[in-house]
């Protein structure tokens, strides 16, 4: 979506969750060199991993190197040992000077303190949804007739191409060409992804690196006409507009120099697990969120390192959003998908 700053999610997350995530990130940095791919945690642990709150406190339970870990920022992480099906003990004194955590349905007991489980993201991995303040169909007609903000300076001539046309392992799941997006409406005439040629070639190079490791790239969004950004803004409730780019400034997507993507397994064709879902406006979506599982964080780190090596920078609030290094050299564009020309890749 192009969010500009982190906020807490809807659905019961603590007002202090964003602050806690920043503290967590300082405590849990990935090593300089990417380690080998971690093993998946036991299935029984997946329902235990998450965030729990009591008053102003948020306690995170996550998996790290084969163990569950509890962290009540700003304290240090405490590794847990399983004593029974729903009981884990601390190696030393844990949060609230407790010696154990007891997991119950919808909550945990840490010493004398009960903490309720938070719903940080959409339930069951579903798509985040907002109720538009104006009908999207009406806005699409009105905003498509408008012009983008005027810009001064000299820009490179746009040269949009499709990364998926350059590498057959690059796949598409273009959410805004379907109703599976945060506003539940269709915005693109076709499920295609365009980027300025240098950015598209950089994605292709990244795909080649990932292919050797058994992964492919799955693109959710790339070039976005300016009028779509304007519709996002006009349809989004004012209190939630931090989620979307301000059309008065345009977005890097409008310049064809930003891409939303993830990884999938070449062997199965299935998307990998990441710490959050796509377009999820929660602390879990942050590029440095330390929760979830070791494998999820490993996938996220792999994607980031490969893309950064090709000249992209990750959006700190969205692990899937990458901006190409020369984005400011391209103008804000407003060409609808059905009018984009020059789609055939040049011979190489």
N, C-alpha and C positions, 0 to 999 in steps of 0.2 A: 504493500500500500504506500510505502514511502513515509513512514512515521519519522518524526524529527527528534523526539525525546521520549524516554521511557516513562510509562505510567503503570499503575497497578491495573489488573484486569477487573472485569465485572465478575459477578458470581461469587463474591465472598472473600476475595483475597485481602490480606491485611494492608492497611494504609502504610505500613512500614516495610512492606515486602521489597520495594525498589531500593530503599536504603540498605536493607539487609543483603540484597544481591551484590551491591557494590562492595560491602565488607567481605562477603564470601569470596568474591573474585580476587580480592587482595590476598586472601589466605590460601587460595587454591589455584595457582597458576600452572598451566601445562608446562612440562619441561621443554627446554630449547629444542631438543630433537624428538620427533614423534616416535613414541614407543611402538612395539608390535601391537597388533589388534587384540584387544582384551576379549576374554571369554564372556559369553552372555551370562547374566546373573540367573540364579534359580527363579523359575516362574513364580514361586510362592512369594518372592520378595517384591514383585512388581506392584502388588496392591499396597505395599507398605511404604514404598518410595513416594515422597511428596513433601508438602509444606503443612505445618500445623501451627495454630495460633492460640494464644491466651493473652488477653489484654493487649499490651503493646509489643509483646514478644512474638517472633516467628521462628520456629525451629524447623530446620530442613533435615530430612532423612534422604540420603542418596547412597548409591553403590560406588565403591572405589576399590579397584584391585581385589575383587573377590570378597569384600566385606561390606556390611552396612555401616554407614557413618552418620552421626548426628552432629549438627552444628547449630548452636544458638549464638549468633553473632552478638558481640565481638569476641566471644570465647573461641578457643582453638577447637578444631574438629575432634570428636571422640569416636574411636572405632568401637563397634559392638560385636559381642559374641553371642551366638544363639544358644539359649538355655532351654527353651521349649518352643512349641509351635508359634506362639505369639509373644514370647518373652525374650528380650535381649539384655545382656548385662554390659556395663561399662568396664573397661580394664582398670580405670581409676575412678575418681569422682566425676560424675557427669554433670550436665546442667541441673540447676536447683539442688546441687549436692546429692543427687540421686545415684543409686548404684545399678538401676535397671530402667528399661522402658517396657511397658506393656501395651501392645497394640490391641485396640478394640474396634468395633465397627464405627467408622467415622471419627475416631479420636484416638489419642494415646495418653497414657498416664506416665508421667515422669516424676517420681517421688510423690509428693502431695499435689502436684499440679496436673490438671487435665487440660489438654490442648486439642481443639477441634481441627479436623482436617479441612484444608482450604481447597476449593476448586479453582486452580490457577488458570487453567485453559478450558476450551470447550470440552464438554463431556464426551467421552468415548472417542476422542481424536477427531471430532466433527469440525466443520468449518465455522469460524467465528462469524456471527451474524449481527447486523445492526438493522433497526427499523428506520427506513429512510423518512426524512421529514417532508419530502415532496416526492411525488411519483417519478420514478427514474425514467420512464418512457417520455413523460412530459419534459423533463430536463434534457434528455438526449436531443430532442427536437430544438429546444431553445438554445442550448449551449453550443451545439454544432454550428450555429450561424454566427457565433462570436469569433473574435480574433484574439490571438495570444497577446501577452504584453509586449510592447515594443522594446527592442534591445539595441544598444549601440555597440560599435566595435566591428571587427572583421572576423568572420567565422569560416570554417572549412565548409565546402559544399557537401551536403548530405549524400551519403552513399550507403543506403540500407541494403543489407543482405541477410539471408537466413542461415544461421549456423547449422541447422539441421540438414540443409541442402549440401553442406560441405563435409559432413561426417555422419554416416548412417547410424552411429551409436548414440548420437544426441537425440533424445526423445522429448516430446512435448506433452505437457498437461496444462494447457492455457486456461486458467480458471475464469478469466474475464471473457472468454468466448463461450462460456456456459453459465448456468445459474449457480454453480458451486463457488460462490465468492461472498464477501462480507455484506454485500447489498442484495444478493439473490437475483441479479439481473444480468442479461447479456449485453456486453459493451463492444465486443469486437465482431466483425462480420465473418471472421474465419479464425480457426485455431492455428495461428502462425506466430513466430517470434522473429523479429527483425532487430539487427544491431548495426551501428556504423561499422564499416568493413574492418578497420583495425581491431575493434572490440570483438567482432565475430570471429576473426582469425585467432585472437587470443583465447577465446572459448574453445575453439577447435584444438589448439595446442594443449590446453588443459585436458581435454577429452582424451588425447593421445596418451598423456601421462597416466591418467586414471585407468585407461583401458588395460595397461600393463599390470595394474593392481586388481583387476577384476570388477571395475566399476564403470558405469556410464553416467552421463550428465542428463538430468531431467529438468527442463526449463518450464517455469510457471508463468513468466512474464518477461518482456524485454521492452522494445519501443512501445510507447503509449501516446497516442495523439493527445494534444493539450486539452481538447474539449472533453475528453474522458476524465482527466484530472479535475476539470471544472465541475463536471457532474458529481464526481466523488465528493468534492467540497460542498456543493449545494445540497446534496442528499444526506450528508452526515450531520447528525445532531451537533449543535455548536459545542457542547461539552465534550464531544469525542473528536473534534477536528484535529487534535494533535495526532490522530491516526494517519491523516492524509496530508499530501503536499499542498501548500498554498498556491493556487493557480496564479496569483499576482506575481509570484516569483518563478513559477514553472517547476518542473522536476527533472532530474537527470534521466528518468525514463522518457520524458518528452524529447530529450536530445538524442535518444537512441544510444545512450552510453551507460545504461544501467541494466542489470539482468537479475532476475529472481530465479534461483535454481537450487537443486539438491542432487543427491546421488541415488543411483539405483544399482542393484546387483546384476551384472551381465548374465550370470548363470541362471537366475530366476526371473529377471525382469521386474522384480519388486523394489519399490523405494526402500532405502535404508531407514532405520530408526534414528531420529534426531531428538534433542532435548525438548523440542516443541513442534507443534504442527505449523504449516505454512500460514502466513498472515495472521498469526496469533499475537495479539497485542497484550502480552503478559511479561513478567520478569523472565519466564522461561525462554522467551524469544531472543533475549540479549545474547550477543556474540560471546560473552564471557560468563554466562550463567553456569555455575559449577554443579548444579543438581542433576538429577536423572541417573544414568548409568555410565560406567566407564566406556562402554562401546558406543553409546550415543555421542558422548563428548569426543571420542576418537574420530568418529565419522565427521563431525562438525569441524574438528581441527584439520583433518585431511583435506576437506573441501576448501577450507580457508587458505591453507598453505599453498595448495596447487594454484588457486585463483590469484593469490597475491603474487606468486612467482611470475604470473603472466600480466601483471600491471593493474590488477583490480584491488580495490580497498573495500573491506566489509563495512556495512552500516552497523555501528555498535548496538543499535536497538533491534536489529533483524539479522540473524545469522545467515539467512538465505539471500540477502540483498547485497549486490556487489556493484560498485561504481568504477568505471574505467578511468584510467589516469588522465586522459585528455578530454574529459566530458565538457569542460568549459570552452573548448574550441569549436563546439557544435551549437547551432541555433536551436531554440525551442521550435518544435515542429508540430503541425496540426493536421497532417495528411492522414485521412482515414485509411484503414487497412486495404480497402478495395481499390484505392487509388495509388497505392505505393507502386512505383515503377522501378525498373532496373533490378529485378529480383534474381535473375540468373547469375550464378557466380562466375567470375572471370576465370579463364583458363589459368592454371597454375603450373 
